[in-house]
């Protein structure tokens, strides 16, 4: 009897399963499909958002530590054993880091992730957006951001893989430092005609012609180190392109410190390219202020992520 009951129960269950299985063919009702997005200039800008989020993610942490704590600009004192963190700060200060240093590793991953995100976004825009001036500008902006990431890699690591094809599973070997230099130079020069030549609210946080010229200037300034051949005249020409635009100026003493206020922005004439850091655009954390300022200054400046009253430690800059 028990076996009969079990058999009947199993039969009912199987019948229910098969009865509930049917082909689902529902039309896509989402507004954002490859046929409709990204199409307009505003949509192209929004579609490129992940690249700028990727830039901001570790620029003021991993990248800042490798650049500033490895120079005389800043030092992170060890206040207790929990600050040692595997000697990753001490090694930067003493110039004794190796490939195993945590900041060396994480900064490489940071730049590589930005490049990968740019590759993906470029692929999406190329395959979905119709031909237009906005598309040309959008692609140029994305390639300029990718060039920025590659310049960081070139400057810090020298010979790195040139991965520019999204979806490729081929493990590329390291390119020579000269090859990486040449790639960055060619990408920037090809992008400049399509980049915007304005400065202000509309282009704040976005790459313009003058970011591209600034990157070329950085590239040429150290060309002898990167390639063995000096490019000083090209560096001067790139700098002149920025200066002669008339859009930028050294802030006078009266307004100099305002560049570092939480309320800074497009009004600052010294900013050629800026990475916005504020609670509205960084999920409640202002890592740049958190690491650059004593946390007790949160009482005065009310920057997000501060812990006023408790901490007196910070990174100290000279």
Backbone as CSV, one residue per row, in Angstrom:
resi,resn,N_x,N_y,N_z,CA_x,CA_y,CA_z,C_x,C_y,C_z
1,UNK,0.827,-1.202,0.000,0.000,0.000,0.000,0.871,1.265,0.000
2,UNK,1.918,1.257,0.824,2.811,2.415,0.908,3.462,2.698,-0.439
3,UNK,3.838,1.597,-1.145,4.476,1.772,-2.445,3.512,2.388,-3.446
4,UNK,2.237,2.006,-3.369,1.225,2.549,-4.269,1.050,4.050,-4.012
5,UNK,1.005,4.428,-2.714,0.846,5.837,-2.351,2.040,6.654,-2.848
6,UNK,3.253,6.097,-2.671,4.459,6.791,-3.130,4.438,6.975,-4.638
7,UNK,3.988,5.910,-5.357,3.941,5.970,-6.806,2.936,7.015,-7.285
8,UNK,1.762,7.036,-6.637,0.746,8.024,-7.012,1.230,9.456,-6.728
9,UNK,1.895,9.622,-5.571,2.408,10.954,-5.204,3.442,11.440,-6.206
10,UNK,4.377,10.536,-6.578,5.400,10.884,-7.557,4.779,11.227,-8.898
11,UNK,3.706,10.484,-9.266,3.028,10.726,-10.547,2.392,12.110,-10.570
12,UNK,1.719,12.466,-9.455,1.093,13.782,-9.359,2.148,14.909,-9.448
13,UNK,3.294,14.686,-8.778,4.364,15.704,-8.789,4.904,15.898,-10.198
14,UNK,5.174,14.765,-10.886,5.714,14.847,-12.238,4.716,15.493,-13.189
15,UNK,3.444,15.175,-12.995,2.410,15.770,-13.842,2.359,17.275,-13.647
16,UNK,2.529,17.702,-12.400,2.515,19.134,-12.115,3.709,19.846,-12.722
17,UNK,4.875,19.164,-12.647,6.087,19.760,-13.210,5.949,19.950,-14.715
18,UNK,5.482,18.896,-15.402,5.349,18.994,-16.859,4.265,19.975,-17.271
19,UNK,3.221,20.047,-16.461,2.137,20.978,-16.790,2.587,22.427,-16.648
20,UNK,3.538,22.651,-15.728,3.995,24.023,-15.485,5.086,24.453,-16.458
21,UNK,5.645,23.508,-17.223,6.702,23.834,-18.167,6.104,24.199,-19.517
22,UNK,6.373,25.391,-19.954,5.919,25.811,-21.267,6.884,26.857,-21.811
23,UNK,6.860,27.046,-23.089,7.770,27.966,-23.733,7.425,29.402,-23.379
24,UNK,8.414,30.133,-22.950,8.212,31.547,-22.603,8.815,32.397,-23.711
25,UNK,8.009,33.150,-24.365,8.467,34.008,-25.452,7.894,35.404,-25.221
26,UNK,8.568,36.159,-24.350,8.091,37.477,-23.961,8.919,38.543,-24.672
27,UNK,8.265,39.469,-25.268,8.960,40.546,-25.963,9.711,41.420,-24.970
28,UNK,10.895,41.854,-25.374,11.696,42.725,-24.519,11.026,44.089,-24.431
29,UNK,10.773,44.541,-23.201,10.109,45.824,-23.009,11.021,46.867,-22.372
30,UNK,12.267,46.498,-22.166,13.200,47.454,-21.568,13.434,48.612,-22.531
31,UNK,13.624,49.791,-21.980,13.854,50.969,-22.812,15.261,50.997,-23.395
32,UNK,16.223,50.431,-22.663,17.620,50.486,-23.095,18.002,49.175,-23.770
33,UNK,17.960,49.165,-25.083,18.369,48.016,-25.881,19.437,48.476,-26.857
34,UNK,20.162,47.544,-27.468,21.191,47.946,-28.439,20.641,48.781,-29.595
35,UNK,19.327,48.692,-29.834,18.735,49.477,-30.925,18.439,50.911,-30.513
36,UNK,18.401,51.155,-29.214,18.012,52.493,-28.751,19.062,53.176,-27.885
37,UNK,20.088,52.420,-27.460,21.064,52.989,-26.515,22.434,52.369,-26.755
38,UNK,23.492,53.183,-26.772,23.503,54.644,-26.708,23.384,55.266,-28.099
39,UNK,22.594,56.297,-28.218,22.357,56.955,-29.505,22.719,58.437,-29.465
40,UNK,22.236,59.141,-28.459,22.443,60.582,-28.378,23.756,60.898,-27.673
41,UNK,24.139,62.181,-27.735,25.371,62.620,-27.074,25.299,62.372,-25.569
42,UNK,24.132,62.662,-24.971,23.965,62.451,-23.534,24.059,60.969,-23.182
43,UNK,23.485,60.110,-24.026,23.545,58.671,-23.776,24.971,58.140,-23.917
44,UNK,25.698,58.683,-24.884,27.086,58.260,-25.056,27.919,58.623,-23.833
45,UNK,27.647,59.795,-23.281,28.364,60.209,-22.072,28.018,59.301,-20.904
46,UNK,26.730,58.974,-20.748,26.324,58.112,-19.634,26.865,56.699,-19.798
47,UNK,26.923,56.215,-21.050,27.438,54.865,-21.300,28.916,54.755,-20.956
48,UNK,29.632,55.880,-21.015,31.064,55.868,-20.707,31.333,56.010,-19.214
49,UNK,30.291,56.155,-18.419,30.438,56.353,-16.977,31.328,55.351,-16.272
50,UNK,31.219,54.036,-16.567,32.056,53.061,-15.862,33.548,53.327,-15.972
51,UNK,33.985,53.955,-17.073,35.415,54.246,-17.237,35.862,55.285,-16.214
52,UNK,35.024,56.300,-15.984,35.377,57.361,-15.037,35.244,56.883,-13.593
53,UNK,34.286,55.989,-13.354,34.180,55.373,-12.029,35.428,54.541,-11.759
54,UNK,35.897,53.840,-12.783,37.106,53.031,-12.647,38.316,53.907,-12.369
55,UNK,38.400,55.058,-13.032,39.506,55.992,-12.780,39.496,56.471,-11.339
56,UNK,38.322,56.859,-10.849,38.228,57.416,-9.503,38.466,56.364,-8.426
57,UNK,38.200,55.099,-8.747,38.171,54.047,-7.733,39.421,53.979,-6.875
58,UNK,40.600,54.109,-7.464,41.828,53.967,-6.683,42.843,55.052,-6.995
59,UNK,42.423,56.083,-7.717,43.361,57.139,-8.083,43.948,57.812,-6.848
60,UNK,43.107,58.085,-5.869,43.549,58.808,-4.683,43.969,57.882,-3.554
61,UNK,44.007,56.592,-3.813,44.448,55.643,-2.788,45.679,54.904,-3.318
62,UNK,45.473,53.846,-4.109,46.588,53.038,-4.601,47.583,53.886,-5.396
63,UNK,47.072,54.631,-6.377,47.971,55.418,-7.226,48.637,56.537,-6.431
64,UNK,47.862,57.176,-5.555,48.417,58.271,-4.754,49.535,57.779,-3.856
65,UNK,49.335,56.616,-3.217,50.365,56.075,-2.338,51.641,55.751,-3.116
66,UNK,51.501,55.107,-4.280,52.705,54.735,-5.033,53.466,55.958,-5.525
67,UNK,52.755,57.036,-5.811,53.408,58.233,-6.324,53.948,59.132,-5.204
68,UNK,53.134,59.404,-4.212,53.489,60.389,-3.185,54.331,59.807,-2.057
69,UNK,54.013,58.599,-1.619,54.772,58.008,-0.517,56.117,57.451,-0.982
70,UNK,56.314,57.367,-2.296,57.613,56.958,-2.822,58.486,58.170,-3.117
71,UNK,57.982,59.352,-2.791,58.740,60.588,-2.982,58.845,61.307,-1.642
72,UNK,59.261,62.569,-1.691,59.333,63.368,-0.466,58.039,64.140,-0.223
73,UNK,57.002,63.847,-1.003,55.749,64.586,-0.866,54.969,64.194,0.378
74,UNK,55.021,62.913,0.742,54.187,62.457,1.854,54.821,61.257,2.531
75,UNK,54.439,61.044,3.773,54.881,59.865,4.509,53.734,59.420,5.405
76,UNK,53.552,58.118,5.533,52.542,57.591,6.430,53.257,56.998,7.647
77,UNK,53.240,57.701,8.777,53.932,57.207,9.978,53.266,55.946,10.516
78,UNK,54.045,55.095,11.143,53.520,53.881,11.762,53.227,54.171,13.224
79,UNK,51.947,54.270,13.562,51.556,54.608,14.930,51.416,53.375,15.816
80,UNK,51.262,52.223,15.212,51.126,51.007,15.988,51.284,49.809,15.072
81,UNK,51.323,48.595,15.632,51.558,47.403,14.798,50.497,47.206,13.724
82,UNK,49.276,47.714,13.960,48.224,47.531,12.961,48.392,48.475,11.772
83,UNK,49.374,49.380,11.843,49.650,50.295,10.735,50.756,49.773,9.819
84,UNK,51.425,48.703,10.216,52.558,48.215,9.435,52.094,47.669,8.086
85,UNK,51.005,46.906,8.099,50.379,46.407,6.863,51.388,45.772,5.906
86,UNK,52.169,44.854,6.444,53.102,44.127,5.590,54.229,44.965,5.026
87,UNK,54.507,46.091,5.681,55.589,47.008,5.271,55.333,47.673,3.910
88,UNK,54.094,47.666,3.439,53.850,48.210,2.092,54.081,49.717,2.026
89,UNK,53.884,50.438,3.147,54.168,51.872,3.155,55.656,52.120,3.360
90,UNK,56.252,51.364,4.277,57.671,51.537,4.596,58.545,51.266,3.373
91,UNK,58.177,50.247,2.589,58.948,49.910,1.397,58.893,51.035,0.369
92,UNK,57.750,51.684,0.255,57.655,52.821,-0.657,58.562,53.952,-0.182
93,UNK,58.521,54.231,1.112,59.320,55.323,1.671,60.822,55.060,1.518
94,UNK,61.211,53.809,1.699,62.644,53.457,1.644,63.102,53.043,0.243
95,UNK,62.191,53.018,-0.708,62.509,52.593,-2.079,63.037,51.159,-2.097
96,UNK,62.414,50.297,-1.319,62.830,48.892,-1.269,61.714,47.966,-1.726
97,UNK,60.739,48.508,-2.447,59.614,47.673,-2.860,60.042,46.662,-3.929
98,UNK,59.292,45.571,-3.989,59.472,44.544,-5.015,58.121,44.299,-5.674
99,UNK,58.084,43.320,-6.571,56.828,42.988,-7.240,55.781,42.468,-6.266
100,UNK,56.202,42.083,-5.074,55.271,41.541,-4.094,54.655,42.614,-3.199
101,UNK,55.091,43.871,-3.354,54.511,44.942,-2.549,53.028,45.095,-2.880
102,UNK,52.207,45.213,-1.856,50.758,45.244,-2.056,50.314,46.412,-2.924
103,UNK,50.934,47.603,-2.745,50.547,48.761,-3.547,50.992,48.606,-4.991
104,UNK,52.142,48.006,-5.206,52.626,47.771,-6.570,51.654,46.863,-7.319
105,UNK,51.178,45.834,-6.633,50.234,44.901,-7.238,48.870,45.535,-7.471
106,UNK,48.338,46.202,-6.452,46.982,46.742,-6.569,46.927,47.883,-7.575
107,UNK,48.001,48.664,-7.697,48.021,49.762,-8.660,48.064,49.221,-10.084
108,UNK,48.759,48.110,-10.284,48.761,47.468,-11.599,47.344,47.009,-11.958
109,UNK,46.691,46.390,-10.998,45.316,45.923,-11.231,44.376,47.087,-11.493
110,UNK,44.590,48.185,-10.781,43.766,49.388,-10.967,43.860,49.893,-12.404
111,UNK,45.059,50.038,-12.917,45.246,50.535,-14.282,44.729,49.526,-15.308
112,UNK,45.006,48.246,-15.092,44.557,47.217,-16.021,43.034,47.152,-16.079
113,UNK,42.386,47.340,-14.935,40.926,47.334,-14.902,40.352,48.517,-15.675
114,UNK,40.994,49.681,-15.556,40.532,50.850,-16.300,40.659,50.618,-17.801
115,UNK,41.752,49.991,-18.211,41.960,49.689,-19.622,40.906,48.699,-20.115
116,UNK,40.651,47.662,-19.330,39.644,46.679,-19.717,38.253,47.277,-19.814
117,UNK,37.914,48.152,-18.871,36.612,48.816,-18.897,36.493,49.718,-20.121
118,UNK,37.576,50.413,-20.449,37.579,51.269,-21.638,37.426,50.427,-22.899
119,UNK,38.129,49.301,-22.968,37.997,48.419,-24.129,36.558,47.944,-24.314
120,UNK,35.925,47.560,-23.220,34.541,47.088,-23.290,33.612,48.201,-23.763
121,UNK,33.774,49.391,-23.205,32.893,50.506,-23.553,33.095,50.931,-24.998
122,UNK,34.347,50.975,-25.448,34.631,51.308,-26.847,33.956,50.297,-27.777
123,UNK,34.020,49.018,-27.417,33.399,47.970,-28.228,31.889,48.156,-28.310
124,UNK,31.261,48.481,-27.172,29.810,48.674,-27.138,29.408,49.862,-27.990
125,UNK,30.109,50.984,-27.804,29.771,52.199,-28.561,29.994,51.985,-30.054
126,UNK,31.079,51.332,-30.414,31.363,51.082,-31.835,30.295,50.218,-32.492
127,UNK,29.774,49.256,-31.748,28.831,48.297,-32.340,27.375,48.742,-32.272
128,UNK,27.046,49.706,-31.426,25.637,50.079,-31.258,25.297,51.494,-31.690
129,UNK,26.201,52.434,-31.473,25.892,53.837,-31.779,25.996,54.097,-33.281
130,UNK,25.048,54.819,-33.862,25.124,55.154,-35.285,26.212,56.189,-35.534
131,UNK,26.719,56.267,-36.762,27.751,57.270,-37.080,27.259,58.682,-36.786
132,UNK,28.074,59.457,-36.091,27.731,60.847,-35.773,28.948,61.536,-35.201
133,UNK,28.883,62.865,-35.140,29.967,63.623,-34.508,30.064,63.269,-33.028
134,UNK,28.913,63.030,-32.392,28.902,62.669,-30.968,29.607,61.345,-30.732
135,UNK,29.384,60.400,-31.650,30.055,59.109,-31.520,31.560,59.276,-31.668
136,UNK,31.993,60.076,-32.643,33.422,60.312,-32.838,34.045,60.917,-31.594
137,UNK,33.328,61.878,-30.981,33.837,62.506,-29.755,33.858,61.503,-28.613
138,UNK,32.793,60.715,-28.490,32.724,59.723,-27.423,33.841,58.705,-27.497
139,UNK,34.104,58.201,-28.711,35.197,57.240,-28.886,36.538,57.892,-28.571
140,UNK,36.718,59.140,-29.019,37.974,59.855,-28.749,38.181,60.038,-27.256
141,UNK,37.108,60.358,-26.525,37.216,60.525,-25.068,37.609,59.213,-24.401
142,UNK,36.997,58.119,-24.834,37.298,56.820,-24.244,38.733,56.397,-24.543
143,UNK,39.189,56.654,-25.755,40.563,56.296,-26.100,41.573,57.167,-25.356
144,UNK,41.185,58.407,-25.090,42.067,59.278,-24.304,42.167,58.775,-22.868
145,UNK,41.053,58.318,-22.311,41.087,57.758,-20.960,41.927,56.486,-20.923
146,UNK,41.794,55.678,-21.965,42.618,54.462,-22.030,44.093,54.830,-22.149
147,UNK,44.382,55.879,-22.917,45.770,56.344,-23.041,46.306,56.840,-21.708
148,UNK,45.447,57.494,-20.917,45.852,57.938,-19.580,46.252,56.745,-18.715
149,UNK,45.443,55.687,-18.757,45.755,54.493,-17.978,47.049,53.846,-18.466
150,UNK,47.233,53.830,-19.779,48.469,53.243,-20.310,49.684,54.107,-19.985
151,UNK,49.485,55.427,-19.911,50.614,56.270,-19.510,51.015,55.965,-18.074
152,UNK,50.035,55.762,-17.191,50.353,55.378,-15.817,51.148,54.070,-15.806
153,UNK,50.699,53.095,-16.616,51.382,51.804,-16.680,52.802,51.968,-17.236
154,UNK,52.910,52.775,-18.307,54.224,53.025,-18.913,55.172,53.646,-17.908
155,UNK,54.677,54.624,-17.171,55.509,55.373,-16.238,55.941,54.514,-15.057
156,UNK,55.029,53.666,-14.576,55.324,52.885,-13.368,55.971,51.541,-13.649
157,UNK,55.541,50.884,-14.751,55.967,49.493,-14.970,56.796,49.292,-16.234
158,UNK,56.768,50.252,-17.147,57.598,50.139,-18.340,56.967,49.300,-19.428
159,UNK,57.428,48.061,-19.580,56.910,47.188,-20.624,55.709,46.404,-20.092
160,UNK,54.559,46.649,-20.697,53.300,46.016,-20.272,52.567,45.519,-21.512
161,UNK,51.610,44.595,-21.348,50.857,44.106,-22.510,49.978,45.211,-23.099
162,UNK,49.872,45.228,-24.421,48.959,46.145,-25.101,47.685,45.374,-25.428
163,UNK,46.739,45.425,-24.504,45.450,44.742,-24.672,44.407,45.769,-25.094
164,UNK,43.973,45.701,-26.329,43.014,46.692,-26.820,41.768,46.055,-27.436
165,UNK,41.713,44.725,-27.505,40.570,44.040,-28.118,39.674,43.454,-27.042
166,UNK,38.458,43.972,-26.923,37.533,43.466,-25.911,37.051,42.065,-26.299
167,UNK,37.045,41.177,-25.333,36.570,39.818,-25.555,37.649,38.851,-25.980
168,UNK,38.842,39.348,-26.228,39.932,38.467,-26.645,40.390,37.599,-25.479
169,UNK,40.628,36.333,-25.750,41.108,35.409,-24.713,42.596,35.124,-24.868
170,UNK,43.219,35.810,-25.815,44.656,35.625,-26.038,45.437,36.356,-24.948
171,UNK,46.377,35.668,-24.352,47.216,36.271,-23.328,48.388,36.965,-24.010
172,UNK,48.310,38.281,-24.089,49.346,39.037,-24.780,50.627,39.123,-23.952
173,UNK,51.736,39.062,-24.646,53.023,39.237,-23.983,53.295,40.724,-23.778
174,UNK,54.242,41.007,-22.918,54.612,42.401,-22.676,55.133,43.048,-23.964
175,UNK,54.635,44.258,-24.223,55.204,45.064,-25.297,56.406,45.800,-24.724
176,UNK,57.290,46.250,-25.583,58.434,47.031,-25.104,57.942,48.408,-24.658
177,UNK,58.755,49.068,-23.881,58.383,50.403,-23.414,58.231,51.361,-24.594
178,UNK,59.043,51.197,-25.618,58.944,52.028,-26.812,57.619,51.772,-27.530
179,UNK,57.198,50.522,-27.607,55.929,50.202,-28.262,54.747,50.807,-27.503
180,UNK,54.795,50.756,-26.188,53.714,51.346,-25.386,53.703,52.857,-25.569
181,UNK,54.885,53.468,-25.572,55.026,54.905,-25.805,54.406,55.284,-27.149
182,UNK,54.753,54.553,-28.191,54.263,54.848,-29.540,52.754,54.684,-29.622
183,UNK,52.216,53.681,-28.949,50.760,53.462,-28.947,50.037,54.641,-28.301
184,UNK,50.518,55.070,-27.142,49.885,56.189,-26.441,49.930,57.443,-27.308
185,UNK,51.091,57.723,-27.875,51.255,58.912,-28.714,50.292,58.886,-29.891
186,UNK,50.202,57.754,-30.566,49.336,57.670,-31.744,47.864,57.777,-31.367
187,UNK,47.471,57.178,-30.259,46.082,57.251,-29.809,45.677,58.679,-29.470
188,UNK,46.550,59.399,-28.793,46.253,60.781,-28.420,46.187,61.687,-29.647
189,UNK,47.132,61.538,-30.545,47.142,62.377,-31.745,45.908,62.118,-32.609
190,UNK,45.476,60.861,-32.678,44.296,60.528,-33.475,43.015,61.028,-32.816
191,UNK,43.027,61.166,-31.501,41.822,61.584,-30.768,41.641,63.089,-30.726
192,UNK,42.732,63.831,-30.730,42.681,65.293,-30.548,41.703,65.992,-31.490
193,UNK,41.638,65.669,-32.786,40.702,66.382,-33.671,39.240,66.239,-33.278
194,UNK,38.898,65.191,-32.536,37.497,64.930,-32.187,37.139,65.330,-30.762
195,UNK,38.139,65.667,-29.960,37.878,66.049,-28.575,37.393,67.485,-28.494
196,UNK,36.650,67.790,-27.445,36.118,69.143,-27.269,37.233,70.112,-26.879
197,UNK,37.067,71.362,-27.318,38.080,72.387,-27.061,37.546,73.445,-26.117
198,UNK,36.686,73.047,-25.193,36.095,73.981,-24.240,36.434,73.552,-22.818
199,UNK,36.302,74.480,-21.902,36.524,74.196,-20.484,35.379,74.814,-19.692
200,UNK,34.951,74.128,-18.657,33.846,74.642,-17.853,32.984,73.508,-17.351
201,UNK,31.777,73.831,-16.947,30.879,72.849,-16.340,30.593,71.688,-17.282
202,UNK,30.378,71.966,-18.559,29.980,70.935,-19.518,31.060,69.884,-19.736
203,UNK,32.316,70.253,-19.569,33.406,69.303,-19.809,34.177,68.960,-18.540
204,UNK,33.694,69.405,-17.391,34.378,69.126,-16.129,34.368,67.621,-15.862
205,UNK,35.542,67.050,-15.653,35.649,65.617,-15.414,35.731,64.795,-16.683
206,UNK,35.657,65.450,-17.856,35.756,64.756,-19.131,37.064,65.129,-19.830
207,UNK,37.624,64.217,-20.616,38.860,64.545,-21.334,38.589,65.507,-22.481
208,UNK,39.422,66.507,-22.630,39.333,67.476,-23.715,40.625,67.427,-24.529
209,UNK,40.693,68.273,-25.557,41.921,68.372,-26.338,43.111,68.665,-25.433
210,UNK,42.841,69.433,-24.379,43.948,69.926,-23.571,44.431,68.887,-22.562
211,UNK,43.585,67.944,-22.196,44.088,66.799,-21.446,44.999,65.979,-22.353
212,UNK,44.585,65.790,-23.606,45.403,65.026,-24.548,46.757,65.692,-24.754
213,UNK,46.756,67.020,-24.921,48.028,67.735,-25.075,48.872,67.623,-23.801
214,UNK,48.223,67.667,-22.646,48.949,67.548,-21.373,49.588,66.172,-21.235
215,UNK,48.864,65.142,-21.656,49.426,63.792,-21.608,50.593,63.649,-22.572
216,UNK,50.459,64.263,-23.751,51.585,64.243,-24.691,52.801,64.952,-24.088
217,UNK,52.553,66.049,-23.387,53.657,66.771,-22.750,54.355,65.891,-21.717
218,UNK,53.576,65.170,-20.903,54.162,64.259,-19.922,54.941,63.150,-20.616
219,UNK,54.381,62.673,-21.714,55.020,61.603,-22.475,56.366,62.070,-23.019
220,UNK,56.369,63.252,-23.630,57.595,63.781,-24.246,58.619,64.237,-23.212
221,UNK,58.135,64.714,-22.062,59.043,65.202,-21.028,60.001,64.110,-20.567
222,UNK,59.494,62.881,-20.489,60.312,61.755,-20.046,60.632,60.792,-21.187
223,UNK,60.543,61.282,-22.413,60.750,60.403,-23.569,62.123,59.739,-23.558
224,UNK,63.129,60.464,-23.078,64.477,59.893,-23.074,64.561,58.701,-22.133
225,UNK,63.799,58.755,-21.033,63.752,57.624,-20.106,62.942,56.487,-20.709
226,UNK,61.817,56.838,-21.333,60.923,55.815,-21.877,61.483,55.139,-23.121
227,UNK,62.136,55.934,-23.995,62.517,55.412,-25.312,64.000,55.529,-25.630
228,UNK,64.735,56.329,-24.874,66.143,56.549,-25.163,66.388,57.756,-26.039
229,UNK,65.304,58.432,-26.487,65.430,59.607,-27.357,64.682,60.778,-26.742
230,UNK,65.326,61.913,-26.582,64.667,63.082,-25.985,63.714,63.724,-26.988
231,UNK,62.598,64.252,-26.484,61.579,64.901,-27.319,61.195,66.243,-26.693
232,UNK,62.185,67.015,-26.278,61.919,68.245,-25.541,61.143,69.270,-26.366
233,UNK,61.456,69.399,-27.637,60.747,70.366,-28.474,59.282,69.992,-28.635
234,UNK,59.019,68.700,-28.743,57.629,68.244,-28.832,56.898,68.512,-27.518
235,UNK,57.609,68.393,-26.409,57.024,68.688,-25.097,56.627,70.157,-25.020
236,UNK,57.521,71.026,-25.474,57.232,72.466,-25.461,56.029,72.783,-26.336
237,UNK,55.962,72.162,-27.508,54.848,72.405,-28.426,53.520,71.963,-27.815
238,UNK,53.519,70.826,-27.123,52.290,70.340,-26.485,51.855,71.289,-25.367
239,UNK,52.839,71.771,-24.594,52.524,72.726,-23.523,51.984,74.031,-24.106
240,UNK,52.579,74.484,-25.194,52.112,75.712,-25.841,50.669,75.575,-26.314
241,UNK,50.288,74.394,-26.754,48.916,74.177,-27.208,47.926,74.390,-26.069
242,UNK,48.332,74.024,-24.864,47.471,74.239,-23.697,47.473,75.717,-23.305
243,UNK,48.648,76.289,-23.211,48.778,77.683,-22.777,48.084,78.630,-23.740
244,UNK,48.291,78.412,-25.038,47.736,79.317,-26.049,46.225,79.218,-26.196
245,UNK,45.613,78.208,-25.574,44.158,78.123,-25.624,43.509,79.263,-24.858
246,UNK,44.241,79.810,-23.871,43.709,80.896,-23.059,42.664,80.464,-22.052
247,UNK,42.468,79.160,-21.904,41.417,78.646,-21.013,41.920,78.402,-19.593
248,UNK,43.229,78.384,-19.416,43.784,77.989,-18.126,44.766,79.041,-17.628
249,UNK,44.928,79.090,-16.317,45.839,80.058,-15.710,46.230,79.578,-14.324
250,UNK,47.388,80.031,-13.853,47.819,79.741,-12.492,46.949,80.556,-11.540
251,UNK,46.366,79.909,-10.564,45.516,80.618,-9.612,46.353,81.596,-8.791
252,UNK,45.878,82.814,-8.605,46.611,83.784,-7.781,46.594,83.387,-6.316
253,UNK,47.459,84.025,-5.541,47.565,83.694,-4.121,46.223,83.821,-3.412
254,UNK,45.410,84.797,-3.787,44.143,85.046,-3.105,43.169,83.880,-3.224
255,UNK,43.259,83.122,-4.330,42.303,82.023,-4.547,42.978,80.657,-4.625
256,UNK,44.284,80.632,-4.408,45.034,79.378,-4.577,44.464,78.251,-3.719
257,UNK,44.257,78.509,-2.429,43.801,77.454,-1.527,42.391,76.970,-1.847
258,UNK,41.630,77.777,-2.568,40.271,77.368,-2.920,40.262,76.148,-3.841
259,UNK,41.383,75.898,-4.507,41.461,74.699,-5.345,41.326,73.422,-4.529
260,UNK,41.607,73.508,-3.236,41.586,72.338,-2.381,40.363,72.312,-1.465
261,UNK,39.451,73.250,-1.654,38.230,73.282,-0.848,37.261,72.205,-1.343
262,UNK,36.378,71.725,-0.461,35.343,70.776,-0.908,34.422,71.364,-1.968
263,UNK,34.361,72.693,-2.059,33.471,73.355,-3.010,34.179,73.728,-4.307
264,UNK,35.380,73.195,-4.539,36.094,73.539,-5.777,35.341,72.961,-6.974
265,UNK,35.802,73.282,-8.176,35.098,72.785,-9.347,35.534,73.457,-10.625
266,UNK,34.634,73.552,-11.608,34.977,74.084,-12.929,35.479,75.524,-12.915
267,UNK,35.194,76.264,-11.847,35.631,77.655,-11.793,37.136,77.788,-11.599
268,UNK,37.789,76.710,-11.177,39.233,76.740,-10.959,39.965,76.698,-12.303
269,UNK,40.665,77.770,-12.639,41.317,77.885,-13.946,42.575,77.036,-14.072
270,UNK,43.047,76.469,-12.972,44.267,75.674,-13.028,43.979,74.207,-13.334
271,UNK,42.712,73.823,-13.274,42.339,72.431,-13.521,42.207,72.171,-15.019
272,UNK,43.093,71.366,-15.567,42.966,70.953,-16.966,42.090,69.711,-17.044
273,UNK,42.220,68.847,-16.058,41.375,67.647,-15.965,41.193,67.335,-14.494
274,UNK,39.978,67.031,-14.111,39.686,66.781,-12.700,38.924,65.478,-12.535
275,UNK,39.151,64.824,-11.411,38.381,63.645,-11.032,37.456,64.068,-9.900
276,UNK,36.151,64.141,-10.133,35.239,64.601,-9.075,35.252,63.666,-7.867
277,UNK,35.479,64.233,-6.696,35.429,63.487,-5.441,34.453,64.194,-4.521
278,UNK,33.265,63.652,-4.387,32.299,64.209,-3.451,31.281,63.122,-3.124
279,UNK,30.534,63.269,-2.019,29.603,62.218,-1.601,28.577,61.859,-2.657
280,UNK,28.225,62.806,-3.523,27.194,62.553,-4.523,27.688,61.639,-5.637
281,UNK,28.997,61.547,-5.797,29.524,60.760,-6.905,30.466,59.652,-6.471
282,UNK,30.598,59.416,-5.176,31.547,58.395,-4.741,30.997,57.525,-3.618
283,UNK,29.689,57.274,-3.654,29.062,56.346,-2.710,29.348,56.687,-1.245
284,UNK,29.421,57.970,-0.958,29.559,58.374,0.436,30.970,58.430,0.952
285,UNK,31.957,58.127,0.123,33.335,58.150,0.596,34.162,59.122,-0.249
286,UNK,34.894,59.980,0.414,35.814,60.885,-0.269,37.219,60.441,0.084
287,UNK,37.704,59.402,-0.553,38.976,58.818,-0.170,40.129,59.801,-0.313
288,UNK,40.034,60.715,-1.249,41.135,61.663,-1.409,41.269,62.517,-0.162
289,UNK,40.148,63.064,0.301,40.193,63.878,1.514,40.502,63.020,2.727
290,UNK,39.999,61.812,2.730,40.192,60.949,3.881,41.670,60.648,4.110
291,UNK,42.422,60.486,3.053,43.828,60.153,3.198,44.737,61.375,3.186
292,UNK,44.289,62.435,2.572,45.136,63.621,2.485,44.997,64.545,3.682
293,UNK,43.879,64.479,4.373,43.637,65.383,5.492,43.580,64.611,6.804
294,UNK,44.007,65.252,7.881,43.805,64.689,9.207,42.307,64.488,9.421
295,UNK,41.923,63.315,9.890,40.500,63.003,9.968,39.735,63.911,10.922
296,UNK,40.432,64.515,11.867,39.755,65.460,12.751,39.290,66.697,12.000
297,UNK,39.870,66.956,10.826,39.443,68.111,10.046,38.046,67.911,9.471
298,UNK,37.504,66.710,9.641,36.109,66.490,9.255,35.174,67.408,10.022
299,UNK,35.572,67.817,11.226,34.769,68.763,12.001,34.656,70.081,11.264
300,UNK,35.750,70.479,10.640,35.777,71.772,9.955,35.202,71.703,8.544
301,UNK,35.600,70.641,7.815,35.213,70.588,6.409,34.045,69.645,6.134
302,UNK,33.701,68.801,7.108,32.557,67.894,6.981,32.660,67.025,5.731
303,UNK,33.860,66.505,5.455,33.989,65.641,4.294,33.525,64.233,4.657
304,UNK,32.929,63.558,3.674,32.357,62.242,3.909,33.440,61.224,4.236
305,UNK,33.150,60.327,5.180,34.109,59.311,5.573,34.991,59.729,6.722
306,UNK,34.867,60.961,7.182,35.691,61.424,8.291,35.156,60.879,9.605
307,UNK,36.033,60.825,10.592,35.630,60.399,11.930,36.116,61.443,12.911
308,UNK,35.487,62.601,12.938,35.981,63.711,13.762,35.999,63.373,15.240
309,UNK,37.072,63.807,15.897,37.157,63.676,17.348,37.946,62.481,17.814
310,UNK,38.032,61.412,16.999,38.666,60.181,17.443,40.079,60.051,16.888
311,UNK,40.239,60.221,15.597,41.535,60.017,14.964,42.351,61.306,14.922
312,UNK,43.613,61.179,15.206,44.519,62.317,14.987,45.599,61.927,13.984
313,UNK,45.590,60.634,13.553,46.606,60.190,12.628,46.166,60.507,11.194
314,UNK,47.147,60.619,10.308,46.839,60.821,8.889,48.127,60.687,8.102
315,UNK,48.012,60.863,6.800,49.212,61.016,5.975,49.661,62.454,6.071
316,UNK,50.912,62.665,6.322,51.405,64.032,6.430,52.184,64.406,5.180
317,UNK,51.843,65.526,4.619,52.514,65.998,3.423,53.461,67.144,3.758
318,UNK,54.584,67.163,3.073,55.540,68.243,3.279,55.245,69.381,2.321
